Amino acid sequence: MRAEELSQVALDSLPDHVCVLDRSATIILTNRAWDRFALANGGDPRRCGRGVDYLAVCRTAIGEFSEDALPAAKGIEDVLRGAALSFALDYACPSPLITAWFRLTVTPLHPSRDGVVIAHTEITSQAQLGERLRRVEERYKALAENRGNATTVLELNGTIHYLSPASESVFGYRNEELARHNFLEFVHPDDESALRKLLENCRCEPEISHRGAYRFKDKDGVWRTIECVARKLRAGPPGRMVLNSRDVTITKRAERTLRAKQAALARRREELDVLVARLLRAQEEERRRTAAELQEGVGQRLELLSSLAAELASSPSLDAGQLSALCEGIGSLSGTLQTLAHQLYPPMLDQLGLAVALREYCGEFARRENIAVSYTHREIPSRLSSAVVATLYRVAEEALANVAKHGRTRHAWVTLSQTTRGIRLVVRDEGAGFDPAALEPGSGKGILGMRERLHAIKGTLRIRAAPGQGAEIAALVPLNFSR
């Protein structure tokens, strides 16, 4: 095999795109990889094949990547003239098929130095890796310079090796002032052991981040509250930890203030609940006393007047019609007073208990409103506290009043029962219903009053309703408040 053929075989075996230039920069030899790449990318043999002045091609290049062509021409010319031993240039390839990067290397022919060998080696993967590393570096640089977070590199014993630019705003010292000291010197004595433990955990568990908090004394002697995330430094000398710190002093102070205000509001709410419960009890007691006075005081006087009127009616000197009207008026007034006394406080609540009083009220409501009421009660204790009795009775009154006013129905159900959680009252209808979410204070349904009454005795109110699907009011009083 001739030397020329052997040289061509050797060139064709190379994966790089290779050509040989003579002293005048004319292409005298190309390998198979060079020709294939030119053909695959629409290359013109008159611009990249044998006999072409390669320097002229570089100097007249146009297009997106032409800015690399002139430096390449200058480097090739320097090697051809002997002004440089070699030349290398990384560039992006103007290929329409792929985005690729190549490294151009120019080396002289040996030993004659009558030309140069040009090789284009694809370095796309290396370039992409370098770009990723550049982006990661920029990201970490941005994190390190973030004014809200300080990055500190420490030894396990607290010796400072690096402070990011944000450290001054977080710690209150210039970096050069801290760099002469051990970081733990500025940590609150009560937090020092915890921070040492945090750094030790980073050493023992290097693959995970460790969160903590500590107090740091600034230049003015003020203790700043710092939250941090610590991790073992993966690069660099072994045994170092990176501590990312954030000043949360203002945030923690605001949280403490908010908790104090919430506690104060809770205390005021408790005081208000006690006051409401006291007022409700006083109201029921006043109703009970007023009803008793109406029945026992005014009622007895009316009975006496009725007896006197009956005696006068037997006298022949008086007009019988007037006396009859007087008796009827007294009787009517007596009935009205009895009804009013019953409404103020039904005597059956004390005499016969909640279950019987509710049964009587449901019957009275059904006759008055012409709405059928199905009433049931199960396992109701005979002894319930007066507060529970009065509250559940008033809730039933209000719920049935809503049925009459808004329900547009001819049937309602009332259930009073004892469950494992307490005494439960349910008033249900299948009428017009309403949207509970749309209720507002003063809407006329008395929901707020029911809730306040129940809240005063630790009870709860649940409403299940929807427009056109009826409504259910369920009140529950816990067992520990029922007796």
VMD Tcl script that draws the C-alpha trace (Angstrom):
set ca {
  {0.00 0.00 0.00}
  {1.37 3.41 -0.95}
  {2.13 6.06 1.68}
  {-0.69 8.31 0.43}
  {-3.20 5.50 0.72}
  {-1.93 4.59 4.17}
  {-2.27 8.21 5.28}
  {-5.85 8.33 4.00}
  {-6.77 5.12 5.78}
  {-5.31 6.48 8.99}
  {-7.27 9.72 8.67}
  {-10.52 7.91 7.84}
  {-10.21 5.85 11.01}
  {-10.40 9.00 13.15}
  {-13.82 10.06 14.55}
  {-12.87 13.75 14.41}
  {-13.48 15.88 11.31}
  {-9.93 16.30 9.95}
  {-8.39 18.13 7.03}
  {-4.78 18.93 6.06}
  {-3.71 22.35 4.72}
  {-0.54 23.08 2.84}
  {1.65 26.13 3.45}
  {-0.75 28.31 1.43}
  {-3.75 27.20 3.56}
  {-5.21 25.12 0.73}
  {-7.03 21.91 1.69}
  {-5.02 18.99 0.34}
  {-6.58 16.15 2.31}
  {-9.85 15.41 4.18}
  {-11.01 12.33 6.05}
  {-14.30 10.49 5.76}
  {-15.78 12.11 8.89}
  {-15.11 15.58 7.40}
  {-16.78 14.69 4.11}
  {-19.80 13.02 5.77}
  {-20.41 15.95 8.07}
  {-20.21 18.41 5.18}
  {-22.60 16.30 3.09}
  {-25.10 15.79 5.95}
  {-25.22 19.54 6.62}
  {-25.49 20.71 3.03}
  {-21.85 21.72 2.70}
  {-20.60 22.88 -0.68}
  {-17.43 21.00 -1.81}
  {-16.27 24.27 -3.30}
  {-16.10 25.71 0.24}
  {-14.91 22.71 2.25}
  {-13.36 20.22 -0.14}
  {-9.89 19.69 -1.57}
  {-8.28 22.64 -3.35}
  {-10.22 25.21 -1.30}
  {-8.44 28.11 0.44}
  {-9.59 27.44 3.99}
  {-8.41 30.81 5.31}
  {-10.52 32.57 2.70}
  {-13.53 30.48 3.74}
  {-13.07 31.50 7.36}
  {-12.55 35.18 6.55}
  {-15.65 35.43 4.37}
  {-17.99 33.42 6.62}
  {-21.39 34.98 7.35}
  {-24.31 33.94 9.53}
  {-25.16 33.37 13.17}
  {-21.82 31.80 14.16}
  {-19.49 33.83 11.89}
  {-18.01 35.71 14.88}
  {-15.86 32.62 15.60}
  {-14.56 32.38 12.03}
  {-12.14 35.34 12.12}
  {-10.40 34.21 15.36}
  {-10.10 30.74 13.79}
  {-8.49 32.20 10.66}
  {-6.06 34.21 12.78}
  {-5.08 31.10 14.81}
  {-4.55 28.97 11.68}
  {-2.43 31.69 10.07}
  {-0.24 32.02 13.19}
  {0.51 28.28 13.22}
  {1.22 28.28 9.46}
  {3.70 31.18 9.90}
  {5.33 29.53 12.90}
  {4.20 32.32 15.20}
  {2.36 29.79 17.40}
  {3.07 26.16 18.15}
  {-0.64 25.27 18.15}
  {-4.09 26.82 18.37}
  {-7.43 25.76 19.88}
  {-10.89 27.32 19.79}
  {-14.28 26.11 21.09}
  {-17.24 27.16 18.97}
  {-20.89 26.41 18.33}
  {-21.59 24.54 15.15}
  {-23.90 26.23 12.59}
  {-25.57 22.92 11.77}
  {-29.30 23.08 10.82}
  {-29.86 19.57 12.17}
  {-28.39 19.65 15.65}
  {-27.09 22.11 18.20}
  {-23.53 20.99 18.69}
  {-20.25 22.31 20.02}
  {-16.82 21.61 18.57}
  {-13.21 22.26 19.48}
  {-10.97 23.40 16.63}
  {-7.30 22.37 17.05}
  {-4.52 23.40 14.68}
  {-1.17 21.62 14.83}
  {1.76 21.83 12.37}
  {2.80 18.97 10.13}
  {5.93 17.33 11.38}
  {8.77 17.35 10.70}
  {8.57 19.55 7.61}
  {6.11 22.13 9.00}
  {4.93 22.63 5.40}
  {1.30 22.77 6.51}
  {-1.08 22.14 9.36}
  {-3.57 19.53 10.49}
  {-7.00 20.89 11.43}
  {-9.27 18.73 13.60}
  {-12.83 19.55 14.65}
  {-13.66 17.43 17.73}
  {-17.25 17.35 18.98}
  {-17.46 18.50 22.62}
  {-21.25 18.96 22.89}
  {-21.60 16.87 26.05}
  {-18.72 18.69 27.73}
  {-20.15 22.07 26.71}
  {-23.61 21.16 28.03}
  {-22.07 19.96 31.29}
  {-20.11 23.20 31.54}
  {-23.29 25.21 30.93}
  {-25.11 23.28 33.64}
  {-22.23 23.85 36.02}
  {-22.32 27.55 35.17}
  {-26.03 27.77 35.92}
  {-25.59 25.86 39.19}
  {-22.74 28.15 40.13}
  {-24.88 31.21 39.40}
  {-27.74 29.75 41.43}
  {-25.53 29.08 44.44}
  {-23.96 32.49 44.09}
  {-27.42 34.07 44.09}
  {-28.34 32.06 47.18}
  {-25.14 33.06 48.93}
  {-25.73 36.75 48.13}
  {-29.43 36.67 49.08}
  {-29.82 39.46 51.62}
  {-32.44 37.53 53.53}
  {-30.25 34.48 54.21}
  {-26.69 34.24 55.48}
  {-24.47 31.33 54.43}
  {-21.71 30.42 56.87}
  {-19.10 27.67 56.56}
  {-17.99 26.37 59.96}
  {-15.74 23.77 61.48}
  {-17.37 21.36 63.91}
  {-15.96 23.46 66.78}
  {-17.52 26.66 65.39}
  {-14.50 28.18 63.62}
  {-15.68 30.46 60.80}
  {-14.22 29.86 57.31}
  {-16.67 31.76 55.12}
  {-19.44 34.34 55.45}
  {-21.73 35.31 52.57}
  {-22.42 39.00 51.80}
  {-25.84 38.72 53.48}
  {-24.28 37.88 56.85}
  {-24.01 41.54 57.88}
  {-27.78 42.11 57.58}
  {-28.58 38.86 59.41}
  {-26.00 38.97 62.23}
  {-25.41 42.73 62.60}
  {-21.62 42.53 62.12}
  {-19.37 43.17 59.15}
  {-17.89 39.95 57.84}
  {-14.34 40.93 58.79}
  {-15.49 41.49 62.38}
  {-16.89 37.97 62.65}
  {-14.09 36.27 60.74}
  {-11.70 36.74 63.68}
  {-13.93 34.87 66.13}
  {-15.56 31.52 66.81}
  {-19.19 31.56 65.74}
  {-20.36 30.01 69.02}
  {-19.03 33.00 70.99}
  {-22.07 35.00 69.82}
  {-24.68 32.29 70.42}
  {-26.86 32.45 73.53}
  {-25.46 30.16 76.27}
  {-28.77 28.33 76.49}
  {-28.64 27.55 72.75}
  {-24.94 26.71 72.37}
  {-25.24 23.00 73.16}
  {-28.17 22.62 70.78}
  {-26.19 24.26 67.96}
  {-23.19 22.03 68.66}
  {-25.50 19.03 68.52}
  {-26.86 20.29 65.21}
  {-23.37 20.47 63.70}
  {-22.56 17.02 65.08}
  {-25.71 15.63 63.46}
  {-24.52 17.08 60.13}
  {-21.27 15.18 60.52}
  {-23.00 11.92 61.40}
  {-25.77 12.23 58.81}
  {-24.18 14.10 55.89}
  {-26.87 13.23 53.35}
  {-29.72 15.14 54.97}
  {-30.38 18.71 56.09}
  {-30.88 19.52 59.76}
  {-33.10 22.37 60.96}
  {-32.67 24.35 64.12}
  {-32.91 27.75 65.80}
  {-30.67 29.81 68.04}
  {-30.27 33.31 69.47}
  {-27.39 35.44 68.20}
  {-26.07 38.55 69.99}
  {-25.52 41.45 67.58}
  {-23.15 44.42 67.93}
  {-25.74 46.38 69.92}
  {-26.15 43.58 72.45}
  {-29.59 42.60 71.13}
  {-30.42 38.92 70.91}
  {-31.66 38.09 67.43}
  {-33.79 34.99 66.86}
  {-32.28 32.96 64.01}
  {-33.70 29.97 62.16}
  {-31.18 27.81 60.32}
  {-30.68 24.82 58.06}
  {-27.35 22.98 58.43}
  {-25.68 20.41 56.21}
  {-22.25 18.88 55.79}
  {-20.23 20.68 53.13}
  {-19.81 18.21 50.28}
  {-16.91 19.95 48.55}
  {-13.75 21.32 50.10}
  {-11.86 20.18 53.19}
  {-13.59 17.48 55.23}
  {-15.30 18.25 58.53}
  {-16.86 21.56 57.53}
  {-20.56 22.42 57.81}
  {-22.60 24.96 55.90}
  {-25.13 26.90 57.97}
  {-27.90 28.84 56.20}
  {-29.38 31.34 58.68}
  {-32.39 33.65 58.54}
  {-33.28 36.42 61.01}
  {-36.85 35.84 62.24}
  {-36.73 38.18 65.24}
  {-39.51 40.44 63.98}
  {-41.61 37.50 62.86}
  {-41.30 35.72 66.22}
  {-42.05 38.94 68.07}
  {-45.16 39.44 65.95}
  {-46.18 35.82 66.60}
  {-45.79 36.30 70.36}
  {-47.83 39.51 70.19}
  {-50.51 37.76 68.15}
  {-50.65 34.84 70.59}
  {-50.96 37.27 73.50}
  {-53.80 39.10 71.75}
  {-55.52 35.82 70.93}
  {-55.20 34.72 74.56}
  {-56.65 38.05 75.70}
  {-59.52 37.71 73.24}
  {-60.14 34.15 74.43}
  {-60.26 35.35 78.05}
  {-62.67 38.12 77.10}
  {-64.80 35.63 75.19}
  {-64.89 33.39 78.25}
  {-65.86 36.35 80.40}
  {-68.56 37.28 77.89}
  {-69.82 33.68 77.86}
  {-70.06 33.72 81.64}
  {-71.92 37.03 81.50}
  {-74.32 35.78 78.80}
  {-75.01 32.59 80.78}
  {-75.63 34.67 83.89}
  {-77.99 36.99 82.02}
  {-79.89 34.07 80.49}
  {-80.27 32.43 83.88}
  {-81.41 35.71 85.38}
  {-83.87 36.16 82.51}
  {-85.37 32.71 83.00}
  {-85.51 33.24 86.74}
  {-87.27 36.57 86.22}
  {-89.72 34.90 83.85}
  {-90.37 32.18 86.41}
  {-90.93 34.72 89.18}
  {-93.18 36.92 87.01}
  {-95.24 33.91 85.89}
  {-95.64 32.82 89.52}
  {-96.77 36.29 90.55}
  {-99.29 36.42 87.71}
  {-100.71 33.05 88.64}
  {-100.60 33.35 92.40}
  {-101.06 37.08 92.94}
  {-103.11 38.59 90.11}
  {-104.89 35.30 89.45}
  {-106.11 35.02 93.03}
  {-107.38 38.61 92.98}
  {-109.28 37.92 89.76}
  {-110.86 34.85 91.32}
  {-111.92 36.97 94.27}
  {-113.44 39.58 91.96}
  {-115.21 36.83 90.06}
  {-116.71 35.51 93.32}
  {-117.84 39.00 94.34}
  {-119.42 39.52 90.93}
  {-121.30 36.24 91.30}
  {-122.64 37.33 94.70}
  {-123.74 40.68 93.31}
  {-125.53 38.95 90.48}
  {-127.94 37.38 93.01}
  {-129.06 40.84 94.15}
  {-132.38 41.83 92.49}
  {-131.43 45.51 92.49}
  {-128.58 45.10 89.95}
  {-128.81 44.78 86.19}
  {-128.25 41.13 85.31}
  {-126.80 41.84 81.85}
  {-124.12 44.17 83.15}
  {-123.12 41.72 85.86}
  {-122.92 38.91 83.31}
  {-120.67 40.99 81.10}
  {-118.50 41.81 84.11}
  {-118.12 38.12 84.96}
  {-117.24 37.24 81.37}
  {-114.65 40.03 81.23}
  {-113.05 38.89 84.46}
  {-112.97 35.30 83.18}
  {-111.42 36.38 79.86}
  {-108.81 38.47 81.64}
  {-107.96 35.53 83.90}
  {-107.47 33.26 80.88}
  {-105.23 35.84 79.18}
  {-103.09 36.18 82.30}
  {-102.75 32.39 82.57}
  {-101.66 32.20 78.92}
  {-99.15 35.00 79.43}
  {-97.77 33.32 82.54}
  {-97.44 30.03 80.64}
  {-95.55 31.75 77.83}
  {-93.23 33.48 80.27}
  {-92.36 30.21 81.99}
  {-94.45 27.03 81.70}
  {-95.00 25.69 85.25}
  {-94.82 22.12 83.85}
  {-91.05 22.57 83.26}
  {-90.58 22.50 87.03}
  {-93.51 20.25 87.86}
  {-93.32 17.49 85.20}
  {-89.97 17.99 83.45}
  {-88.74 18.85 79.96}
  {-90.12 15.84 78.07}
  {-93.72 16.37 79.22}
  {-93.57 20.16 78.86}
  {-92.33 19.82 75.27}
  {-95.10 17.33 74.47}
  {-97.72 19.80 75.74}
  {-96.14 22.66 73.82}
  {-96.03 20.66 70.56}
  {-99.76 19.87 70.97}
  {-100.58 23.52 71.65}
  {-98.43 24.61 68.63}
  {-100.17 22.11 66.35}
  {-103.64 23.41 67.33}
  {-102.63 27.05 67.04}
  {-100.73 26.86 63.71}
  {-102.64 23.98 62.10}
  {-99.32 22.13 61.55}
  {-99.11 18.47 62.54}
  {-96.21 17.79 64.93}
  {-94.85 14.29 65.51}
  {-93.18 14.31 68.92}
  {-91.05 11.53 70.42}
  {-88.75 11.37 73.43}
  {-86.44 8.58 74.58}
  {-84.59 7.94 77.86}
  {-84.69 11.53 79.11}
  {-83.43 11.72 82.72}
  {-86.00 12.92 85.23}
  {-83.48 15.28 86.79}
  {-81.91 17.83 84.48}
  {-80.43 21.17 85.44}
  {-82.82 24.10 85.16}
  {-80.43 25.79 82.67}
  {-80.57 22.79 80.31}
  {-84.35 22.46 80.63}
  {-84.95 26.15 79.92}
  {-82.43 26.30 77.04}
  {-83.74 23.26 75.14}
  {-87.34 24.37 75.65}
  {-86.57 27.85 74.23}
  {-84.66 26.34 71.28}
  {-87.66 24.14 70.49}
  {-89.96 27.18 70.70}
  {-87.78 29.18 68.30}
  {-87.29 26.30 65.86}
  {-91.04 25.59 65.66}
  {-91.69 29.32 65.25}
  {-89.37 29.21 62.20}
  {-91.36 26.26 60.82}
  {-94.56 28.30 61.13}
  {-93.08 31.52 59.68}
  {-90.76 30.25 56.95}
  {-91.23 26.52 56.43}
  {-94.42 26.54 54.34}
  {-95.17 22.99 55.42}
  {-98.02 21.10 57.15}
  {-95.87 18.66 59.15}
  {-92.93 18.87 61.54}
  {-91.01 16.35 63.68}
  {-89.57 16.97 67.16}
  {-87.29 14.41 68.82}
  {-85.79 14.62 72.31}
  {-83.32 11.87 73.24}
  {-80.30 10.99 75.33}
  {-77.16 9.88 73.45}
  {-73.67 8.93 74.58}
  {-72.66 12.55 74.05}
  {-75.54 14.28 75.82}
  {-79.18 15.41 75.52}
  {-80.13 15.96 71.89}
  {-83.07 17.94 70.50}
  {-83.95 17.78 66.80}
  {-86.65 19.85 65.06}
  {-87.16 18.89 61.41}
  {-89.51 19.78 58.57}
  {-89.72 19.06 54.86}
  {-90.79 22.51 53.76}
  {-89.19 25.42 51.90}
  {-85.78 25.15 53.57}
  {-83.03 27.78 53.27}
  {-79.30 28.22 52.66}
  {-77.46 28.24 56.04}
  {-74.41 29.91 54.47}
  {-76.53 32.88 53.40}
  {-77.88 33.60 56.89}
  {-77.00 36.95 58.37}
  {-77.41 38.32 61.91}
  {-80.93 39.65 62.28}
  {-82.26 37.45 59.50}
  {-85.37 36.67 61.56}
  {-84.70 32.95 62.09}
  {-83.31 33.38 65.61}
  {-80.23 31.23 64.87}
  {-77.88 33.58 66.72}
  {-80.07 33.49 69.83}
  {-80.18 29.68 69.77}
  {-76.40 29.48 69.44}
  {-75.81 31.92 72.28}
  {-78.19 30.06 74.60}
  {-76.52 26.74 73.85}
  {-73.00 28.17 74.02}
  {-73.73 29.43 77.52}
  {-74.19 25.81 78.68}
  {-71.37 24.37 76.50}
  {-73.89 23.10 73.95}
  {-73.74 23.14 70.14}
  {-76.17 23.84 67.33}
  {-76.04 22.13 63.95}
  {-78.12 23.21 60.96}
  {-78.80 21.05 57.93}
  {-80.91 22.78 55.30}
  {-81.15 23.51 51.60}
  {-83.62 25.53 49.53}
  {-86.65 23.36 48.69}
  {-85.42 20.44 50.81}
  {-86.59 21.37 54.30}
  {-84.50 22.10 57.37}
  {-83.20 20.34 60.48}
  {-82.10 22.10 63.67}
  {-80.14 19.85 66.05}
  {-79.10 21.02 69.54}
  {-76.77 19.00 71.77}
  {-75.97 19.62 75.43}
  {-73.07 17.55 76.87}
  {-73.85 15.05 79.62}
  {-71.50 16.73 82.11}
  {-73.70 19.82 81.93}
  {-77.06 18.04 81.93}
  {-77.35 17.22 85.61}
}
mol new
graphics top color blue
foreach p $ca { graphics top sphere $p radius 0.5 }
foreach p [lrange $ca 0 end-1] q [lrange $ca 1 end] { graphics top cylinder $p $q radius 0.2 }
display resetview
